[in-house]
Each structure stands twice: as structure tokens, then as C-alpha cells.
């Protein structure tokens, strides 16, 4: 289902509102499960729940349950609490199982229809984020040195390149054709970033094809030479750095297949080759699969968790990518050299290095709008194979987390320089979620050419429009940089110098561990009483995604009890349960404790209990504080109904540390404590 846009007969998801044909924040997208993320659906044993009625009686009831595994590290248990007929339940199960088995055959034809937009809604923006001419003007590219070529306007020269390319002004289109014929997939050298401060540039391409016979191309050599001489005032003495993202052994192996790397000794004069030794897509796929398995680890695996993380090599791969990007940025910024970047085909590791180096070099790329332009330019326009890399059953060996790895590296830099970015970690998290959700058309297909032929700009909604509607949510409050869009790129000479050691790099917990049950443990009660968040996202009080900070904690009216089999240790002292150390549920939050940690008994009239109930220390402090505050308000004659600050309050449960709750008549709203509910929904351990 979904809301309908005003004046339109087409249905749209509830996250979109028809007001002025723009997107709104009427729904939290994190509470939805994209069909494309579903991996398997199984019917599991019915969930048994125990309720204590207001009368004091205990009621036990079983509910049908589905277990849903997702590709975004989520494992969900869907519990049907309301009356659902067996026939309806089985029909839903069969449909979801059919989708999981046949998703790849139809996902790219059905997804655009899922977010069909009204063709007359011209104000629905987000499809004209990147314009090459405008970007060249912003960077201060001199027309005497570089020009825009339309040689690929019909995508006949290179199917995976954009229609327009920025190339050296001294090179003719015939030379470009000759160079494309000598480069893998026709991906010839093209400008992607220009340093107006020193007149040098970053150029990207694919590997040449000399093969074992050391073939050569005069046109390709002329184009590379023109790039080398493009630096203002170089006088022909400027050196050019060829940065190959592969290892030297991988480059030699490609030579046996008719490809290889530049011969900087005999053919490409005054050029220097650097091999950055970044692993290929297959190693990255195995690495993230290990992290995905590790993210579901339970309590029994905590003792070996760090060694298991090290075995995945994920942080080691991040260090290699980030270190190579920083090396590239230093050659451009400090030495003023032109750098030619490529890997094998120039659409995976090349995109990572070019995009990350610009993130370090260019303050504009660290702004909200600049990062969108960066993704559109380096990843979408230059043909990163999103359809294949995000997982297509027709080519399973092509799956690899290249784009997510780039976002992870950007997050690492954000952690080291929190005041240098206009956006926060939730912005990167949203991109990681929706690049493969299938809800938006930006990341469908493998190239600009394929997206144009599929008319995604007129048949789907742009992710950028959705994110723009929630800009306040993704704004970094610590950002202190002045707007950089109006100044020439690199004019202030700023360069971020991140520490690339694995001693400093951290696992992106907000992405990899946000659905692990351990992350839904409650915040420290003292933080709760002081209005701070203990377990928050990037915008919350700290730690990993869950409960943010800034609002008072009000326990849920009907807390779900954590099933006994989900708890092997006391939630407070963390001693293991035994035949003598029994499990006891706290009546205030539903979590499980040992008998020593739930000795206190208090009145919980808010939850329908008429007699004192045993609670944990956290709930004791929380409820005692609430009672004391209400009594003080009554004594001061300043409490309207004894259950809030002043007036009604709406409940909030923001994901990733968002500010939850909206006040109905008071100054601020209450945040409901829903940690027990989240344990119930996502716990797999």
C-alpha cells in the first residue's frame, strides 16, 4: 500500500507525500524491508507470549511467526499479533518465498513500477545533480587546456562512459578514438578533477592492452603525453604518475590475457608507475561475507570476536584503499603532479581512489550537495556496475561491496575529521541502505547508457530527492567549514590527512552491527535520568545505532518479554545462567536478569500492575525519577495530567540516534523505551 499523490492516480510509498510533488519525512524508511533485500523466508515455531492483565491474571498465547533473512545484515522475526487466518498467513509466506526464489529475474523490471512517478510532476527533482560543464566551471578548468568532447554522445565509443568527456584541448577526436581502441572496454583517459591552485589534475581510465607482445598505440601515448603537459607552466619537464590500483603480479597476469600496464620505461616518457596492491572484487566479496557472518555472532563468540574480525581482513582492505587514496591526494596537492589512475577495467578500484582522493582534497566534496555530485560523477556517470556488484544471480561472481567499501572509507575519514563534513554518518548509512534497496532509480543498471534506455529519470524517484527532503536529519552539527562551492577548488590549500593504520580504523558498527541484538541493550540509567543517550547513532549520545539522546525515557506501556532462550547471561552483572542462577524477567523492561539483580519491588501502575513488582536497577531508578518528578509537578501545581511535562506527548523511536518524539502541547516530547521490543524483532543469537 501507500499514500497517493494529490492529483495522481498512481500509488507511491508512504515515505512520500504529495505536497508540491516533493518528498517528505512522513515515514521512517528504516522501518521498511525492501523486497530486494530479502534472501529467505521461513516459518518458524510460534512465538509464545505471557501477558499480565490489569486484573493481575496471567495470559499465555501463541502467535504465528516468520523468520526473514535480509542481505543488509538483518534477521527479522515477524510476529502476527492480531487475528490472522491460517490461509492468509500461508498465502503471504508463499508469495514472499516465491519472490526470494525469483527476485533477480524481475527485480529490475518491477522496481521502477514500485516507485512510479507522475510524468507531469516536473518539480520532483533529483535527476540533474551533475552537469559536466557546471562542474568544470566550479573547478576552474581553463578552456585553453581542457575541452568537452561529445565523441561518445551515442555511446558508440565506450558504452560504459558518459556521453560527454573532458579531455586535453590539444588532442583531436581521432586521437581519442585511437586511445579508446587501446584501452580495456574503450575506457580512455578522461579528466575527473582539476586542481586550480596548482594547475594539475586527476585523470581516470582503464588498463592498456599491450599484452605479452608489448603492443603499443601512438594515439594513446599522445593522449597521455597531453595530460602530462596540461599542467600550467610545466615547460615540458613535469612528471606524470600512473597509479595502478592492482599489485604488480596482477598486472603481469593481465598481460598474459592481452592487457597489462603502461611501459613507462620505453613508451610513456617521463611517467612513473605506482602499484597500490589493492585486492580484487573477489577478495572483497569474501571479506564482507565474513563480516556479515560475524555480525550475527552471539554471546558465546565474544571472546574470539576481535580475532575473527581480523581474520576477515576487512579493516586491512580499508587501510589499503584509504592509504592509496591519501597517496594520490598527496601527489596532487603537495607535489603538483598529474596522476593517471586505473585498475583493470577502471570502474571499481579506480572509482574508489578517484572519489576518496577528491574527498580529501576538495572541501566542496565534503558538503551535502558536493558529495552527491561526487557520487554522480565518479560512480554513476563513469559506469560503476551497480547491477552486477550489488548482486545479480545471473552473474554471482560479479557481486562485490565496492561502493559500500567506499562509503565505509568515507565514514572512517568522517570519524577522524568530524568538523570537516557538512553531512553526518546517517547520510552515508542511508546511501548504503538504498543503493541496493530497489526503491530508487539512481543505482539501477550498470551504466548511464542503460539507465537512459530504461528511462529511469521519468519512471522512478531519485534517491537525492528523498534525501533532500530529510536534509535536517543528515546535517552534521559539528561542521565548521565555510561554504566551498563559490570558491575555486583547492583554493584554500586544505588537505585532510587521515591516519590509515588499522590501529585507528574501526568497524562501521552503525552499518554492520546495527541489527545485532547486543546493540539494543539499554543505555546507562544515569544517562537516561540526565537526558543523555547512551546507545546512539551518529546523531545520538554515542555507541552504535539504537537509542539516541536528548529526550526523557518513558518505558513502553506493554513491554515485550525477551524469550528465555535469547538470554544466556544476566543483562546487568552478565553472569551466566545455570540451574542455580535462574532467569527472572524485569516487569518494567522485559529483559532477563538473575535473582540478585531484580530484588527491588516497586509499584508499576502505569503498566497495569496493582501490586509491587520486581524490577531491575535501571527501571527502579527510571520509575523512581518519574514518580518524584510527577509528585514535584503536582506539588507545584504545574502538571496537567501527571504523565508528562505539559500537555500530550507523541512517542518516538528514531533509528540511528535520531531525535524521537514530538510534543503535542509541551516543550519537548517523550522518547519511548523500546529496547525490549527491538530485541524481540531482530535478535538472532
N, C-alpha and C positions, 0 to 999 in steps of 0.2 A: 504494500500500500504506500501511500504518500500523499502529501499535500498537493493541491492543484494550483497552478499559477493563474492569477487573475486574467480573465480574457483568453484562456487557453484551455483546450480540451485534453492536453497531454499531461499525464501524471508525472510528478517529479518527487524525489525522495523528501522526507520530512526535514532534512537539513537545509532545504532551500525554500525561500519564501518569495512570493510573487511581487512584493513591494518594489516597484520601479524596475522590475526584471533584474534585480540584483540578488546576491546571495546573503543569507542572514545566518545568525547563530542560534536558530530556534531549536536545534538539536545537537547533541554531542555525538560526533561521528565515531568516537572511540567506543560507544556502546553498541555499534552495529558490527556485524560479521559479514564482510564481503564474500559473496559466493566463490569468488576466485581464490580466496584463502583457504577454503575447505579442502582437507586432504582425505578425511574419512569420517563416517558417521556410524556409530554402533549403538544398539540398545543394550543397556546395562541393567544391573539389578535395581529394582525400585528403591527409591530413597525413602527411608523411614524417618519421620519427624515426630518429636514429642512437644506438645503444647501444654502449657498450664493456663487454664481458662480463668477469667476473673473470679469465678466462684471458688477457685482453688483446686478444681478437679484436673486431672491429667488426661490428655487425649493423645493417642498414638495413631498415626495414619501413614500410609504408603502412597507414593506418587510415582508415576512412570517417568523414566529418566533416559535421556540420550547423552552419549559421550561424543563430543565433536572435537577432532584434532585439526588444527589450522597450521598453515605454513608460516604464520607470523609469531610463532612460539607460544601460541595459546592452546590450552586444552580445556574445553568448557564442558560443564555438565548442565544440560538444560532440563530443569525440573518443572513439570507441568502441575502447578499448584491448583489451578482452577479445574472445573469439571471438563474433562476432555474425553470424548468417546474413544473406545479402542480402535474403531475404524478410522477416525480422523488422525489418531496418533500413528497408526501403521502407514496411512497414506503419506503423511509428512515424512516419515522415515524412508519410505521407498523413493520419494521424489528427491530427497537430499542424497541418498546413496546413488541414484541414477546420475545426479549432477556430478558427484565426485568421480564417477567412473567415466563420464563423457564430457567433462568440463572443457578439455583442451580442444575438442572438435568444434565447439560452438562459442567459446568464450569471446573470441574477437569479433564474432558476428552478432552476439546477443548483447554484449556490454554496451555498445553505443545506444542501443534501443532502451537500455535500462535508464540512461540519463538523457533521453531525447529532449532536446531543447527546441523551443518555438523558433522557427526561422525568422519570424518577424521581430523577435526580441533582440534588436540590434544593440541594445545597451548592455547586454550580457557580455562583459569584457573578459580579457584574459588570453586572447589569441593573437595579440600583436605586441607581445612583450619585447621581442628582439627585432631590431631593424639594423642591418649591416651599415648602411650609410650613417645612421644616427650614432651608432657605436664608434665608427671611425672618427666622427667629429668629436665625440666625447673624449676619445683617447688622444686627440690632437695629431692624427696621422697626416703628414704632409702629402699633398697631391702630387708633388714633384717626385716623390719616392715610391708611392704606392698608388694603385688604381683598383677599381672594382671591375671585374670581368664577368660577363654574362655568358661565358662559353658553355656553362653547364645548365643553362636555363631550362632545357628539356630533359635534363638528367641523362644525356647521352654520353657525356664524357666520363662521369662517375655516378653510379646510381645511389651511392650512399652519402654523397656530398651535398651541401646546399646548392641552390640554384645560382647564387652569386658568391664569388670568391674575391678576397683581397690578395693581390699578387704584386710583385715589383713592377713599377711603371715602365721599366726598361725592357720588359720581356713581352713578346708578342704572343698571340693566342696559338700560333703554330708551335712555338716552343712549349707552351703549356700542354698541348696535345702529345707532343713527343715525350715529355716528362711523365704524363699520366700513363703512357704505354709502358714505361719502365718501372712504375711503382705498383705494388700489390694492390689489386682491386681498383686501380686507376686513381688512387688517393694521392695526388701530387702535393707538393709543399704549398701551404696557404697560411696567410697571416691570421693569428688568433689574439695577439696582444702586442701593443706598442708602448714603449717607454718614452714619453715625451720629454722627460728630464734629460735623457742621455742619447736619445735617437736610435736605440736598438730595439729588438723585437723578439717575440717567441713565435716560431713557425712550426706547424704540425704537418705530418704526412704519414704514409705507411712505408714499410721497408722497401728498398730497391730490389731488383731481381737480377743480380749478376750471375747467380748460380755457381757451379763448380768450374765453369769455363771462364769466369771473370768477364762476363759480358758488360758492356758499357753503353751509355746514352749521352751523346753530346748535348742534347736538349736538356736532360736532367742536370747535367753538370753546369750548364749555362744558367739554369734557374737557381740552383744552389749558390752559384757564384754571385748572382744578382742579389740574393738575400744577404750574402756576406757583405757586399758593397753598399747595402742600403743604409747603413749607419751614417748619419750626417757627419761630414768632416773626417771620415775614416782614412781617406787618401789611399785606399787600396791595401793598407797594412793591417786592417782589422782581421782578427781570427774569428772563425765560426766554430761553435761547439755542436757536435752531433751527439745528442743524448739518446742512447738506445736503452729502453727500459728493460730489455732482456739481459740474460747473462751472456758472456762471450761464447759459451758452449751451445746455448740455444740458438744464437745467431749462426754459428757454424753448422748446426743441424739443419737449419732452414736453407742454408746454401746447398745442401745435398738435394733439396726439393726444388731447386731452381730459383731460390730467393737469396736472402743474405743481408749484408750490411754494406755501407759505403767504404770504398777503398780510399782512405784518407792519406795513404802513402803515395799512390801513383796517379789517382784520377782527380780527387777532390782536393784542390790545393788550399793550403792554409786552413785546414779543418782538423779538428781534434775529436776523436771518438771517446765517449764515456759509456761504459756498460753498467747499468744500475742494479742488475741482478734481482729483479722483482719476479716472483713466481707467476706462473701462467694461471689461466682461469680454472684449470682442473685442481690445482693445489688449493686455490681459494675456496672452491666448492667443498672439498674435503674438510677444510679448516672450519668453515661456518657450519657444516653438518655436525662437526664435533662440538661446537659451541651450542648448537641447538639441542643436542642430546644432553649436554652439561647443564643447560638452563632448566631442565626438568628434574635435576638431582634433588633427592630428598634429604632428610636429616641424617641418615646413615652415611651419606657420602661427603659430609662437610669436612672430615679430617683430611681427605685427599683431594679436596676441590681445587686448591691452588695448583697442585701438581698436574691435575687433569686439565686445567685451563692452559697451563704451559705446554702440555702435550698437543693441544690443538694448533699451536703456532699462530693463533690469530693476532696476538699483540706483536709478534715478530714480523708478520706480514705488514701490519700497520706501520711499524717502525721503518720498514724498507720503503714503503710508498711515501711516507711523510718525509723521510730523510732525503730521498731523491728529489722530491718537490722543493725542499729547502735548498738543496744544492743548485737546482735550476734557478731558483729565485736569486740566489747569491751571485751567480754568474751574470744575470741580467742587471741586478741592482748595483752590485759593488764593482764589477769589472767592466760593465757596459758592453758585453758581448752579445751578438745574436746567437740564439740557440734553436737548433732544429731538433724536434722531438718526434720519436716514433717508437713503436714496438714491433709487432708482426704486421697486423692489418691496420693499426692506427685508430682503433675505436674503443679499446678497453684501457690498458695502462697509459696510453697516450692521453686519453681524456682525463684520467686521474691526475697525471703530472701537470698538464696544462691548467686545469681548473684549480688545483691546490696551490700552484705557484702564483696564480693571479690572486687567490685569496690572501696570500702572504704579502704580495706586492702592492695591490691596488685597494685603497680604502673604500672605493665605491663598491667593490665586490663584497664587502663586509656590511653593506647596508641591506635593508629589507628588499628594495627594488633591484639593487645590484646583484644580489645572489640569484634572483630569478633570471636576470639577463645572463648570468654566468652559466646556469644550468641549460637555458635555452640555446646558448651559443655552443658550448663545448660538448654537450651531451646530446641534445636533440638535433640541432642543425647539422652537426658533423657526424651524425649517424651512428650513435651507440645502439647496439642491437638489443633494445629493451625487450622485445617479444621473446627472443631466444634466451637472453640472460636471466630473465625473471622466471623462466621455467615453462617450456613447451614440450609436452610429451612426445611430439613428433621429432624432437631433437634433444633428448635428455642430456647428452654430453655437452651441450652448449650452455646449460644453466650455470650461472656464477654470480656471486654477490658483488659485482664490480661497483655498481652505483651505491649500494649500501655501504661498501667499504670507503668510498669517497666521503659519504656523509659522516661515517664514523671518524675519519681523519679530521674533518671539519669540526666535529664535536670536540676532539682532543685539543685542537687549537683554541676553540672557544673556552675550554676549561682553563687553559694557561693564560689567556688574554680575555677575561670576562668583560672588560670595558671597551674592547675594540670592535664589538659587533652590535649592530642595531637590533638583530633578532636573537632569540634565546634558543635553548636546546629543544623546546617543544616544537619549534618551527622545523628543525631537522628531523625530529621524530615524525611529524606529520608527513613530510616528504617520503620518509622511509616506509610509512604505512601505506600511502596512497600511490606510490609509483607502481605497485602491482595489485592494487585493490580492484582495478577494472571499473571504477566509478567515474573516472575522468579520461578524456581522450588524449591528453598530452603524451602519455607514455605507451600508447598503443603502437604496435608495428615496430619495424626496425629502422626506419629512415624517414626523412622529410618527404621523400617521393611517395612512399607507401601511405603516409598519413594524408597527403594531398589527394591521392587517388581514392582513398576511403572517405574523404570529405569529413574528417573528424571535427574540423572547426565549425561545421554547420550542423552536425548530428550529435555532438557530445558537449558536455560542460567542461570548461577549463579548470584545472586544479588551482591555477593562480587566482582566478576569480573567487573561488571558495576560500582560499587562504586570506585574500584581501578583505573579505567580509569579517574575518576574525583577527584582524591585524593587532588589535589591542591585546589579544591573548599571546601573541608571539613576539611582542616587543620586549627588548632587554632593558630593564630599568637601570642597569649599570652602565649603559652606553654613554660614553663621554666624548666621542669623536665628533668633529664638526661635519656637516654635510659635505660629501666629496664629489657630488655629481656635477657641480658647476665649475670645478677646477680641473686643469689638465691632469691626466692620470700620472701618478707618481710625483706630482709637483712638490709635495711636502717631503719627499725622500723617505717616507715611512716604510719599514720592512719589519714584519713580525718574525721573530727568531725563536721558533718553538724548540723545546727540548725533545729530541726524538728517541730518547733512551726508553727501553721497556721498564726501567725503574720508575719512570714518571707516567708513562701511558697507563690508562685504566680501561677496564672493560666497560663498555657503554651500557651500564645497568638499566638505564631508563628504556632502552630498546630490548636488550637481550633478557633481562631478568624481571621485567615489569609484571609478567604473568606468573611468576613463581610464587607459590603460596607463602614463602618466608617473607616476602615483601609486603604482605598485608597484615603483619603484626602491628599492634597499635603503637602510637607514639608514647614517649615517656609521659607519665601522668603530670609531672611537674610542668612540662612544656605545655600540656593541654590546658592546665589551670592558668598559665600565664598567657594563653592566647597564641602560643607559637606552635608550629608544626614540626613534628619530629621525623616523620617519614613523608617527604615531599618530593615533588618533581623539581625541574629546573626553576620553576617559579615559586616553589614552596620552601619549607624550612630546611630541607636538607635530605640527604639519602636518596633513595630510589623511589620511583613513582608510586603513588598511593594517596596518602592524605596530605594535603597542603597545609599551609599555616595561615594565621591571621584571624581565625574565627573561633568562637567558643564551641566546645564539643558538647553536643547533646546526644545521649545514647538513643539508638533506634527504639521505637516503641515495642516492637516484637523482634528481638534479636534471634537469628537462627543459630541453633547449637551446632558447633563443629562436631561431626561424627567421630566416635571414639577411635576408629581405625585411622583417622588422619593425624592423630596426635600421639607421638611416641615419647615426648618429653613434656615436662611441665612448662607452661607458657611463661612462667616467671623465673623460677630457680633453675629450670632446664635440666632437672634430674630426670633420668629415665624412669618410666613407669614399670613397676614389677607387680608380682602377685600381692606384695605387701603395700607398695606405694600405689594406691588406686587412683583412678581418674575421677575428677569432680568438675562439673560444669559450673562456671560462674553465671549466676542468674542475670547479671547485668549486661554482659557482653557476649555470652555464649561460648567463650573459649574454655579450654580444658586446663585444669591445674591439679596439683597434688593437694592432699588434705591440709598440709601445713600452710599453704598459700591462700586458702579460702576459708579461714577460720572466722572471719568477721561476718556478722549478720546485721543487715540494715533493712529498713522499710523501703520497698520499691513500689509505691502506689502508682507511679507513672506507668509501670509495666503490668498492672493488674493484680499484683500480689497483695493479699490482705494481712499476711504475717511476715515477720522478718525473714529474709532470705540470705543465703551465704553468697558472698561476692569476693572478688579478688581485691588486692590493694589498690589497683588503679581505679576500679569502679567505686571503691569506698571513698577515695579522695575526690573523684569526679562528682559523685552524687552528694557527698557532704558539702562540697563547694556550691553546688546548685541549690541545695536546701538553705545554706547560710545566706546565699545571695538573695533568694526569694524572701526569706524572712526579713532581711535588711530592707528590701524594697517595700515590703508590706509595712514595716515599721515606719518607713519614711513616707508612706502614702504615695509611692511612685510606681506601683506595679498594677497594671490593669487587670491581668488575669492570672498572675502567679506563674506563668510559664514562658516568660520571655523578657526582653529588655523593655520594650514599649511598643505594643502592637503585635500584629501577627508576623510570623517569620516563615519564609519558604525554605524547604530543605535543599541542600546541595551536596553533591558527591562528585566533584570535579576530578577528572583524571589527570595524573601527572603533576599534581600540586596546584591546580587552578583554584581561584578563589571560589568557594562554594557557597550557595545560598544567596537569596536576595530578600531583603527586608520588605515586609508588607507595609508596615507603617512606622517602623523604628529606624534607628540609625544604621544598624547592620543586621544581617541575617545569621541564623544559626547553621552550623555545619553538622550534619548527622554523622554519627559514628557508625560506619557500615563495614568495618573490617571483618566482622564475623561473616557477613553476607558474602564478601569477596572471597574469603576462604572457601566458602561453600561452592561458589561458582567456578573457580579456576583451579582449585587445588588438585594436583595430580599425584603428589608424592605419597 
